[in-house]
């Protein structure tokens, strides 16, 4: 059976008034521009600057951290600009150069509308550098300083100043971010207060219990699972732990909080060790 497809009639298009109006405006604008271009270069320039093509509606979507005013200032947006002077690719490149912007899409909608959609980066931690705090995303990109009055619920990565002169700071930051990803997979991320980078490797301080956890550099997931077993074994008495050192293979070194009721011993006692 042969099927015949026909183009939509004008009556069918009229059922959608928005599409019909946009089509008529586009045809009118294109006809006006072509007609003025045919008369010569001078007329073409007049057509570009005609008030009919002046951008009257600039829609910005997707920005939460960065304000509209900041983004417009970043791209150098000018009021009463002609739609023909808007370069979508150039604006997209400029937007993605902003520390907080991961991607952007710019559309010209004739005759007088521009639509900008941005995708912001998501901070996962704060990095302490030279006493100041910077937001950092999951890829290790610094997004900008912590502003006055802000108190984000994010873990802090500290200790990288010690390695800054050896060009190892980015490497260690990525290791700390890897640890945070593992903690997120194991549903520990909400309890991490600080990740400190030191000579022994990564040291974690959770919100609760306030126990210093030495993890070292490698086998992070395995060590965190061992830590869960230790906390389960010390359930109800975890507050007696001061430090858990998991940097040794298959062995956990536990340091207890000193008992104020017991006199301090002068003998050199070794910390307790437990299989984990």
N, C-alpha and C positions, 0 to 999 in steps of 0.2 A: 504494500500500500504506500502510495506516495504522499508525503506530508509537505505541505507548503507553509513556509514560515513567512509572515509578512511583517514589515516594520510597524512599530506602534504609530497609530494615527495621532493627529493633533488633538482629537477629542480625548484619546487615552492619556496623552501627556497632560492635558488640562486637568485631569483628576488629581494631579500632584502639583499644587500651585507653587510650592517652593522651588521644585525643579524647573517648572516653566519660567518662573521669574528669574532664576539664576541663569537659565539659558538665554533669555531675552537680554539681560544685562550684559552677559558675555558677548553676545552678537553685536549689541550696540557699541560696547567698548571697543571690540576688535574692528568694527566698521569705522568708528571714529578715528582710531589710530591709523588704520590703513589709508583712510581718506586724507588725513593730514600729512602722512608720510609721503603720499603720492605728490603732494604739492611742493615738497622740497625739504632739505635738512632743517631749515629754520622752523618750518611747521611741525616737523617731527619732534623737535625739542619742546615746542609749545604743547604738543600732545602729551609728552611725558610728564610735564609739569602742570597739566590741566587739573583743576580742583576735583574733577570727576574721579581721577585715579589716586587721590590723596588717601592714605591709609587712615581710616577712622575707627577701625576695630582691631585691636591687638590682643589676642587671647593667649595667655600663658598658663600652662597646665603642668602639674607634676612637681612643682617646687614647694618644699616644706621648710627645709632648713634655711635656704637662701631666699630672701625676699624678692618681690617683683622689682622694686626699685634698684636693688643691688645687681640683679641680672641685666636689667635694661642699661644701667650704667656700664656694666662689664662689656656689653656688645656695642656700646656707643650709639644707642638708639636715638634718633632725632624725630621730633614731632613734625607732623605735616609732611612726612616723606612720601614720595611717589611709590606706588606699588611696583613700578618698573625699576626702581633703584634698590629694591630689596633683593639681596643675593642669598638664597636659602643655604647653599653649600658653604659660603663664607661665614654665615651666622652660625651654622652647625659646628664648624671647626672652631670658631671663637668660643662657643659655649662649652665645648668639651675640654677647653684649656683651663676652665675654672676648676679649682681643686675639688669642689663638691659635686661636680656634674660628671656622670659616667657616660651619658649619651644624650643626644638631642635630635629632634626632627623639626624642621621649619617648612611651612607650607604657605604659598601665596594663593589666596582665594580671590580671584578677580570679582569685582573691580577694586574693592577697598578693604579687604580683610587679610590679616596675617595670623597664622596659628603656630604657636611654639609649644612643643612638648619636650620636657626634660626628664631625665631619670637620674636621681641623686644617688650618690654613694651612701652606704650605710656604715656608720662607725661601729666597731666591735670592741674597742678598747681605747684607753688613754695612754699615751707614751710620755714619760717624764724625761725631758731633755733640758739640761742646764737649769734645773729648778722650775721649769715651765711645763705645762701640760699641753699636748697636742692630740687631736683626734686622729685615729688611724683606722683604715678599713681592713677587710680580711685579706687583701692583697699586699698590705704593708705600705700603702700610700698615705702620706700625711695629709690630712684634710684642712687643718687650720687649728689655731689656738683655742683653748677653753675660754669662753667669754666670761666677763664678770657676772656673777649671779647665777651661773649655770651649775647644776649639781647632777650630772647624768649618772644613771645607775649602770656604770661600766667598770670592768676591772682595770687596774692600773699596771702597766708594764714599766718597771723601773730597773736601774742599774746599768743602762747602756752607755752612760757617760764614761765608764771605765774602759770601754772598748772603742770609743769614738776615734781615737788617734790611730787605731790599728785597722780601720776600715772593716771591722767585724760587726759593728752595730747593726746594719741591715740584716745580716745573717742571723744574729741572735734574736732580733725582733720577729723574723719569720719563724724561728723555732718557738718563740713564745706564742705566736698566733696559731701555730700548729697545735700547741698544747691546748689552747682555748677551743679549737675545733674538736679535738678529742674529748674534752670536757663536755662540749655541747652534745656530742654523740652519746655519751654516757649519762647525760642529764645532770652533769655537775656544774654547768656553766653559771647557774644562778647563785651558786655559793662561793664563787671565786672573788676575792677582794683584791688580791695583788699577785702578780707574777714578777719575781725578782730575778734578774740575770746576774750571776756571780761566777766566781772561779769554779765552784762545784757544779755549775750547771743551772738548771731552772729550779727556783724555790717558790713554792706556792703558799700563800696565806689565805685560807678560806674565811668567810664571814663567821661561820660557826661549824665546828668549834675552832677557837683561835689557836690552832696548832701549826707550827712551822713544818712544812713538808718539803723535804729535799728530794728532787726527782732525778737530778743529773741531766743528761742530754738525750739519751735514746730510750726506746722501748717504753714510750710514755703510756700507751693504753694498758699494757701489761702491768705497769707499776700502779696505775690508778685502780685497777681491779684488785691488786694486792692491798692497796690502801683501804678499799671498801671492806675487805675481809678483816683487816685489823680493827677498823672502827666498829664492826659488828661484834668482834670478840671483846672489845672494851665498852660495849654499850652500857650506859649508865655511869661510866667512869672516864669518859673521853676527856673531861676537863682536867684530869690528872696528867695528861700528856702535854709536854712542852714542845717536843720535836719528834718527827718521824722521818728517818733517813732511809730512803729506798734506792739510793744510788748504787748499793751493792747487789749483786745478782743473788736472788733467792733468799736474801737475808734482810730483815728490817731492824734498824737500830732505833730503839725508843729511849727518849730522854724524858724523865718525869719532872713535874713541877715540884720544887723543893717544899717539903712540909715545914711550915713555920714553927710547929710545936716540937720538932726534933732538932737537936743541935747539929750543926754542920760537922761532918767528919773531915778530919785532916788527911786521912789516908786517901791514896789515889785509887779511887774506885772506877771501874770501867762501866760504861753505860750498858744497860741490858740489851740483849739481842734476842730476837725471836724469829722463828722460821715463818715465812709468809709467801 
